[in-house]
Amino acid sequence: MRKQEQREKRYVPVQVRFDTEGNMRPMIIEFDEAHAYTIDKVTDKCRAACQRVGGVGIRYTCMIQGQETYLWFEENRWFVEAKQ
């Protein structure tokens, strides 16, 4: 049986591009000073709850270096589920 990893809600800076209609698209997640990840593709955007760490907002399903990850926009801040 595999032990489930502990996760925490971590607010992160995100570089965003706005189109002419005012829609925003996350481009880069700045996880910490040494780690910034370019988002290769956003495959989905929907309103959703984050079950593991709590919170509700707009969930972006992103591809980063071949890995699918979630990024949430909640009350004008961005967060991810980070390993503790």
N, C-alpha and C positions, 0 to 999 in steps of 0.2 A: 504494500500500500504506500502510495506516494504522499509525503507530507506537503500540505498546502502552504505556499509562501505567504508570509504576513505582508500586507500592503498598507500604505498610508496615503492620505490625500495630500498631494504636494502641489501648491500653486507655483506656476512657472511663467516666465516671460515668453511671449510668442510674437514673432514677426508675422504681420498679416498684410495681405494685399486686398484692396477694395476695388471692385469693378465700377463701371459707370452707373450701374443701377444701385450701388451702395451695398452690394453683397460682399461679405468678407470671406477670405480663404486663408487659412493658416498656412504659412510657408516654412517657418523654421521654429523649432522648440528649443529654447535655451534652458536645458535642464539644470546646469550649474555653470560656473565660470569656465570650466574646462570642457564641457560637453554641450555642443549645439548640434541638433539633428535636422537635416533638411527633409521636409515632407515630400516624398516623390509623387504621391497621388492621394487625393481624398476620394474614397469610394462610396461614402454614404454620409448623410447629415440628417439627424432626426432628434426630436425631443426625447430624452430618456433619463432614467434614474441610474445612478452608479450604485450597484448592489453591494459591492465589497467595502467601499469606504464612505458611502453616503453622498448625498447631493443629487440635485436634479438640474438639468440644463440642456443645452444643445450638444449632442454627442457627435463628434466627427470621427469617422473610421478612416484611419490614415495608414498608408503604406510607407514605411521607413526602412530602407536597406533590406527590402524583401520581407519584412515583418509587419503583420497587421497590429496596430495599436489604437487605443482610444484616447481622445483628447476632448475634454468637456469645457464648454463656455458657460459659466454660471455667474449670474449677477455681475457682469462686466469683468470677470476674472477667469483665467484659464487654469485648469488643473489636470493632472494625470494621476493614475494609480502607480505609486512608486514602491519598490521593494524596501522593506525596513532594514 
